[in-house]
Amino acid sequence: MRVLSTDQRSNHGAQQINRGSHHYSGSDVSQQAPSIEQKIEAVIFASEEAVSPQSIRQVLDEELSAADIDACIDRLNETYASTGRCFRIAGIGGGFRFLTLSSLEPTLKKMLAPKIQRKLSQSALEVLAVIAYQQPVTRGEIQQIRGVSPDYAVNKLLERGLIDVRGRADTPGKPLLYGTTREFLDFFNLQSLKDLPRLREIRELVQDEEIRDYLASSESNEGYEKQ
């Protein structure tokens, strides 16, 4: 379960809680077999990552359509809202996971301050922004844009699983091509690359003057490919 704002434009206070290996061993008041909704709820709750509809069907071994799963999640969220729960199930990166309400962000930021301090560095974020909007892209192309070697940032992003190798460019030396991963979508609370903020919004967050100029020049012809 990730503790995040349900506002998908915010990623403050990220924290994962491993629940997959733990279960409640106390007495169960209800003697009835769990419903489909309860099973879906349990699968999403126990997962450390967003759970896809296909994974839900495989785990439950039920003939459920995407619409059936969406309807179950809608009903669960209605129950959470009517009973004053502090969380909802949200769609993230083509799957589902629990997110806390945005109104609790100030409280959670205090608890998660040490984790927040270990966020990506400014240079890594700038490299990640270039990759996200220009993918697939080579290290040489990133360096052309930033003016400095991206090697350290690229290696850190690979370690974090936010980017991966997408093949080799059809240019001399056949350099590696990089693109973003599903973990990138999960990290930034995005359903798909189509949900990336517009370049003018990113430019406001970037401090490096060269990157700001690059994003400003790119904004007029946003021809980047989004998946």
C-alpha positions as CSV (number, residue, x, y, z in Angstrom):
1,M,0.0,0.0,0.0
2,R,1.4,3.3,-1.0
3,V,0.7,6.4,1.1
4,L,0.0,9.2,-1.4
5,S,-2.4,11.9,-2.4
6,T,-5.3,10.8,-4.5
7,D,-4.6,13.9,-6.5
8,Q,-2.5,12.3,-9.2
9,R,-0.6,15.6,-9.8
10,S,1.0,15.3,-6.3
11,N,3.6,12.7,-5.3
12,H,4.5,14.1,-1.8
13,G,4.9,11.7,1.0
14,A,5.5,8.4,-0.9
15,Q,5.8,5.3,1.3
16,Q,5.3,1.6,0.6
17,I,4.1,-0.8,3.3
18,N,4.8,-4.5,2.7
19,R,1.6,-6.3,3.6
20,G,1.9,-9.3,1.3
21,S,3.5,-11.6,3.9
22,H,1.2,-10.7,6.8
23,H,-2.4,-11.5,7.6
24,Y,-4.9,-11.0,10.4
25,S,-5.0,-14.1,12.6
26,G,-7.8,-13.1,14.9
27,S,-11.3,-14.5,14.8
28,D,-13.5,-13.6,11.9
29,V,-16.9,-12.4,12.9
30,S,-18.4,-13.1,9.5
31,Q,-18.9,-16.8,8.6
32,Q,-19.8,-16.0,5.0
33,A,-17.4,-16.7,2.1
34,P,-15.7,-13.5,1.0
35,S,-17.3,-11.6,-1.8
36,I,-15.7,-10.7,-5.2
37,E,-15.3,-7.2,-3.9
38,Q,-13.6,-8.3,-0.8
39,K,-11.2,-10.5,-2.8
40,I,-10.3,-7.7,-5.1
41,E,-9.8,-5.4,-2.1
42,A,-7.5,-7.9,-0.5
43,V,-5.4,-8.4,-3.6
44,I,-4.9,-4.7,-4.1
45,F,-4.2,-4.1,-0.4
46,A,-1.6,-6.9,-0.1
47,S,0.3,-5.9,-3.2
48,E,3.4,-3.6,-3.1
49,E,2.7,-2.5,-6.6
50,A,-0.3,-1.4,-8.7
51,V,-2.3,-4.5,-9.6
52,S,-3.5,-4.8,-13.2
53,P,-7.0,-6.2,-14.1
54,Q,-5.3,-9.2,-15.7
55,S,-3.5,-10.0,-12.4
56,I,-6.7,-9.7,-10.5
57,R,-8.4,-12.1,-12.8
58,Q,-5.5,-14.6,-12.5
59,V,-5.4,-14.4,-8.7
60,L,-9.1,-14.7,-8.3
61,D,-9.5,-17.3,-11.1
62,E,-12.8,-15.6,-12.0
63,E,-14.3,-14.6,-15.4
64,L,-14.3,-10.9,-14.8
65,S,-14.3,-8.2,-17.4
66,A,-12.5,-4.9,-17.0
67,A,-15.9,-3.3,-16.5
68,D,-16.8,-5.8,-13.8
69,I,-13.5,-4.9,-11.9
70,D,-14.1,-1.2,-12.4
71,A,-17.6,-1.5,-11.0
72,C,-16.4,-3.4,-7.9
73,I,-13.7,-0.8,-7.3
74,D,-16.3,2.0,-7.7
75,R,-18.5,0.3,-5.1
76,L,-15.6,-0.1,-2.7
77,N,-14.7,3.6,-3.1
78,E,-18.3,4.5,-2.4
79,T,-18.2,2.5,0.8
80,Y,-14.9,4.2,1.8
81,A,-16.4,7.6,1.2
82,S,-19.6,6.9,3.0
83,T,-17.8,5.5,6.1
84,G,-15.2,8.3,6.2
85,R,-12.2,6.3,5.3
86,C,-8.9,8.1,4.7
87,F,-8.1,6.2,1.5
88,R,-9.4,5.2,-1.9
89,I,-8.4,2.7,-4.7
90,A,-7.0,4.7,-7.6
91,G,-5.9,3.7,-11.1
92,I,-2.1,4.0,-11.5
93,G,0.0,2.9,-14.4
94,G,-2.7,0.6,-15.8
95,G,-3.4,-1.0,-12.5
96,F,-4.9,-0.2,-9.1
97,R,-3.6,0.6,-5.6
98,F,-4.6,2.2,-2.4
99,L,-3.9,5.9,-2.0
100,T,-4.6,8.2,0.9
101,L,-6.6,11.4,0.6
102,S,-4.7,14.6,-0.4
103,S,-6.1,16.3,2.8
104,L,-3.8,14.1,4.9
105,E,-0.6,15.1,3.0
106,P,0.6,17.6,5.6
107,T,0.3,15.0,8.4
108,L,2.0,12.2,6.3
109,K,4.9,14.5,5.2
110,K,5.9,14.8,8.9
111,M,6.0,11.1,9.3
112,L,7.8,10.5,6.0
113,A,10.3,13.3,6.2
114,P,13.4,11.0,6.2
115,K,12.1,9.2,3.1
116,I,11.3,12.5,1.3
117,Q,14.9,13.6,1.8
118,R,16.0,10.6,-0.3
119,K,14.1,11.8,-3.3
120,L,15.8,12.1,-6.7
121,S,18.4,14.8,-7.1
122,Q,17.7,17.8,-9.3
123,S,20.1,16.6,-11.9
124,A,18.5,13.2,-12.0
125,L,15.0,14.8,-12.3
126,E,16.3,16.9,-15.2
127,V,17.7,13.8,-17.0
128,L,14.5,11.9,-16.2
129,A,12.4,14.7,-17.7
130,V,14.4,14.7,-20.9
131,I,14.0,10.9,-21.2
132,A,10.3,11.0,-20.4
133,Y,9.5,13.6,-23.1
134,Q,12.0,12.5,-25.8
135,Q,12.1,8.7,-25.4
136,P,13.6,6.7,-26.8
137,V,16.8,8.8,-26.4
138,T,20.5,8.1,-26.1
139,R,23.0,9.4,-23.6
140,G,24.6,11.5,-26.3
141,E,21.3,13.2,-27.0
142,I,20.7,13.8,-23.3
143,Q,24.2,15.3,-23.1
144,Q,23.5,17.5,-26.1
145,I,20.4,18.9,-24.3
146,R,22.0,19.3,-20.8
147,G,25.5,20.2,-21.8
148,V,27.0,17.8,-19.2
149,S,27.5,14.1,-19.0
150,P,24.3,12.3,-17.9
151,D,26.1,9.1,-17.0
152,Y,25.8,9.3,-13.2
153,A,22.1,10.3,-13.3
154,V,21.3,7.6,-15.9
155,N,22.9,4.9,-13.8
156,K,21.0,6.1,-10.7
157,L,17.7,6.1,-12.7
158,L,18.4,2.6,-14.0
159,E,19.1,1.4,-10.4
160,R,15.8,2.9,-9.3
161,G,14.0,1.1,-12.1
162,L,12.6,4.4,-13.4
163,I,14.1,3.9,-16.9
164,D,15.3,0.9,-18.9
165,V,17.1,0.1,-22.2
166,R,14.8,0.1,-25.2
167,G,17.3,-1.1,-27.8
168,R,20.0,0.6,-29.8
169,A,19.9,3.6,-32.1
170,D,20.5,3.2,-35.8
171,T,23.5,5.5,-35.7
172,P,27.3,5.1,-35.7
173,G,28.3,3.1,-32.6
174,K,24.8,1.8,-32.0
175,P,24.3,3.7,-28.7
176,L,21.7,2.4,-26.2
177,L,18.3,4.0,-26.2
178,Y,16.5,4.7,-22.9
179,G,12.9,5.1,-22.0
180,T,10.7,5.2,-18.9
181,T,9.2,2.2,-17.1
182,R,6.0,1.3,-15.4
183,E,7.8,2.1,-12.1
184,F,8.2,5.6,-13.5
185,L,4.4,5.9,-13.9
186,D,3.9,4.4,-10.4
187,F,6.4,6.8,-8.9
188,F,4.7,9.9,-10.3
189,N,1.1,8.6,-10.0
190,L,0.6,8.5,-13.7
191,Q,-1.9,6.3,-15.5
192,S,0.1,6.6,-18.8
193,L,2.6,8.9,-20.5
194,K,-0.4,10.8,-21.8
195,D,-0.9,12.1,-18.2
196,L,2.6,13.8,-18.2
197,P,2.3,17.5,-17.4
198,R,2.8,19.9,-20.2
199,L,6.3,21.2,-20.7
200,R,5.5,24.7,-19.3
201,E,4.5,23.0,-16.0
202,I,7.8,21.1,-15.9
203,R,9.8,24.2,-16.8
204,E,8.5,25.9,-13.7
205,L,9.9,23.1,-11.5
206,V,13.4,22.9,-13.2
207,Q,16.1,25.2,-11.9
208,D,18.8,24.6,-14.5
209,E,18.7,27.5,-16.9
210,E,19.8,25.5,-20.0
211,I,17.1,22.9,-19.3
212,R,14.5,25.7,-18.9
213,D,15.5,27.2,-22.2
214,Y,15.3,23.8,-23.9
215,L,11.9,23.1,-22.5
216,A,10.7,26.5,-23.6
217,S,11.9,26.0,-27.1
218,S,10.3,22.5,-27.2
219,E,7.0,23.7,-25.9
220,S,6.0,25.3,-29.2
221,N,6.3,22.0,-31.1
222,E,5.4,19.3,-28.6
223,G,5.9,16.4,-31.0
224,Y,7.1,14.0,-28.4
225,E,5.5,10.5,-28.5
226,K,3.3,9.5,-25.6
227,Q,2.3,6.0,-25.0
